[in-house]
Amino acid sequence: MTWINFPLYSGIIALLWFLGIVLLLFSYKKDRYFKFAQLFFVVGWLTLLLFVIKLWIELDRPPMRTLGETRLWYSTFLPFIGFVTYFRWKYKWFLAYSIGMAGLFLAINYLHPETYSKTLMPALQSPWFIPHVLVYLFSYAVLAASSIVALKGLYDFFKGNYKPETLKLADNLVFIGFAFLTLGLLFGALWAKEAWGHYWSWDPKEVWAFLTWMGYLIYIHYRYFHSQNTKQALSILALAFVVLLVCWFGVNYLPVANTSVHTYTQY
């Protein structure tokens, strides 16, 4: 199981998810199509999960080191979040979004293939590596979901058909994502202490991670103290995701990245 197998797996997944989205659209007229759409989504997701597991076994290390590998996990987490959200709130459009975004990240990986290496630098050979990366990527996926809810809420707001439950959905997603984001920061600090002897060094990646955490904390506080200011709250949430994107991969392209101990995530 190497990168050479990825086009086959991604092609199967893309076909299943495409058929699922088509059936989901038909289900708005005839609801019976939706059960078949769900089946295609689940089988596609299980196929992706199988690829990730087999890749992990082949590499003999968790595939979490490079940006391409993190995109693979992002594609794995997003449909799961879409399924859970649908079963809780019954938003078909949100399920379609999560599948579509997962497919987009698979497409990016297809267009930018990587040569997966089995080697890990010493700093990554730590028990904190897996929990730190997993909780961060899960939080990124949940917070990305909250941001698309925010964008849809803003669109509905300007169209004059805004629904209050949209903000409630965004709040719940942010609370979950922020909790995992906080765990990611704590796990990262413990990992840094073990690897470099200190919990925090104001590394560029650490600074942007802190700014991301603050962005969502600002949203939570704003919602608590200004619960009626819907437009402003949704705008803050959308902007917070921009900061998250800079933290995830944008910081790698900044000049300060040359001084970062996290540069290994680029390759």
N, C-alpha and C positions, 0 to 999 in steps of 0.2 A: 504494500500500500504506500505509494509515493504520490507526488504531485501529478504524475502522468495519468493517474486514475481519476483525478478530479474532473476533467471534462466529461467523462462518462457519467459520473455521479451527478454532477451539476446539471447535465442535460436531462437526465431522468427527473430530477427534482423540479427543474424549470417547467417541464412538460406537465407534470402532475399539478403544480401550483397554478399554471396558466389555465388548465382545464377547471380547476377548482374555482378560480376567480370568475371564469365565464359562467359556470353553474351558479355561483353566488349572485351574479347579476340577474340571471334568469329567475332566481328564487324570489326576487322582489315582486314578480308577477305570479309565480306559482311556487309556494313555499316548499313543496316536496323536493325540489331540486337542491335545497340547502343541505340535506343529509348527505347527498352525494358529493357536494362541494366540501363538506367537512371530512369525508373519507379521503378525498384526494389530498387535502391539506395535511391530514395526519400521516398518510403513507409517505408523502414527500418529506415531512419533518423527520419521520423515523429513518428514512433513507439517509438524510443528512446526519442524523445522530450516529448512524452506523458508520458513516465515513469518518467522522471525528474520532470515534472509539478505535477504529482500525488504524487510523493515522497515528493516534497516541501509542498504540501497541507497537507499530512499526518503528516509530521514532525512538521508542523507549524513553520518552519524556513527554510531559504535557505540551501540546501544541499551543503555547500561549506566549511565545517569545517575540515574534515579529508582528508588524501591523496586519499582514495578511492572515496570520493565525488568529489575531484578535477579531478580525472581520468575520472569520469562520464561526467563532463563538457568538458574535453579535447576531449572525444569521440564525444560529441555533436558539438563542434566547427569545428573539422577537416573536416567532410564531407561538411559543409557549405562553408568552404574555398575552398575545392576541386571543388564544384559546381561553385562558383564565378570565380575561376581561369580558369576553363574549358570554361565557356561562354565568358570570355575575351580573352584567348589565345589559346583555343582549344587543350590543352594537355590532351589526354586520359590517358597517363601513370600517370600524376599527380593526376587525379581524382581517379584512382585505388589505388595509394599510400595513399591518404587521407582516403579512405574507409578502406584500409587494416590496417593502423595505428589505426584508430578508433576501428576497430574490435579487435586489439591486446590489447588495454587498457580495453575493455570490458571483454576480456578473463582473463586479470590479476585480474580484480574485481571479476570475477566468481571463480577463483582459490583461491582468498584471500577475502572471504566475511567478511563484517563488521556488527557489531551490531549498527544500527543507533540510536542515542539518540536524544531526543527532546530538551535536555537542551543545553544552550549556556552559557559559562562563561561570567562574566560581561564585559570583554574587547570586546567581540564579539557582544554585544548588542548595536551596534552603527549604525547610518545611513550610515557610511562610509564602513561598512562591505561588503555589496553587490557590490557597484561600484568598490571598490578596488580589490576584488577577481575576479569579472567578467572581468575587463579590463586586469588584469594580465593573466588570463587563456586564453583569446582571443589572447593576444600578444604572449604567449607561443606557441599557436597553429599555428599562422602565422609564427613565427620565426622558428618553427620546419619545416614548409613547405619550408621556404627559405633554410634551411640546407640540406634537401634532394635534392633540386635543385642544391645546391653547390656540393654535393657528386656525383650526376649524371654528373654535369659539369666537375668535376675532372676525372671521369671515361672516359667521352667522350674525354677529353683533352689528356689523355694518350693513348687512342685508335686512336687518330688522326682525329676524326670526330666531333670536338667541334663546336657548333653553337653559334654565338654571342648573339642570342635572349635569350639563357639560362641565361646569366648574367643579362640581362635586366629584366627578370622575377624575379631573385633573388633580384635585387635592389628594385623593386616595393614592393615585399613582406617585405623586411627589412624596408623600409620607413614606411609602414603601421604598422608593428609589433613594430618598435621602438617608434612610436608616442603613441601607447597604453601602451607600457612599461613605457614611461615617465609619462603618466597619472597615471599609477599604483604607481609609486614612489611618486608622488605628493599627491595622495589620501591616501597613506600609511602614509605619514608625517602628514597630517591633522588628520588622525585617531589616530596616536600616540600622538599627542598633546592633543587630547580630552581624550584619555584613560590614559596616563601616565604623561602628563604635559610637554612633550618636543617633538620636531619634529624628532629628530635623536639621537640615543644613541649608535651607533656602535655595535648594537646587531649582532650576527653572521649571522642571516638571512638578516639583513639590509646590512651588508658588502657584502655578496654574491649577493644581488640584485643590489648593486652599481657596482660590478665587471661585472655582466651581462650587465648592461646598458653601461658600458665603453667598453665592448667587441664589441658590435654592433656599438657604436659610432666610434671606431677605424676602423671598416670595412667601414663605411660611409666616413670617412675622407680619408682612403686609396684609395677608389674608386675615390674620387674627385681629389686627387693629383697624382694618378698613374693609370689612366683609362685603360692603355694598359697591365698592369700586371695581366692578367687573373688568372693564376695559383695561385699566392700569395693571391689574393683577395678571391678566392674560399676557399683556405686553412684557411684563417682568419675566414671566415663565418662558416666553419665546426667546428673550435675550439671554436668559441663563443657559439655554441650550447652545447658543453660539459660543459662550465661554467654555462649555463642556467640550465642544468640538475642537477648540484651540488646544485644550488640555490633552485630548485624546491623541490627535495626530498633528495639529497645526503647529505646536511648539517645536516639533522636530525640524521645521523649516525656518525657524527663527534663528538669527545669528547667535543668540545665547545658548542654543542647543549644543554648540561645540564644547561648552563648559559643563554639560550635564552628565551625570553618571548613568542616566537612563538612555543614552544614545543607542544602546544595544537593541532597543525596541524598533529601530528603523530598518533592521536588516533581517 
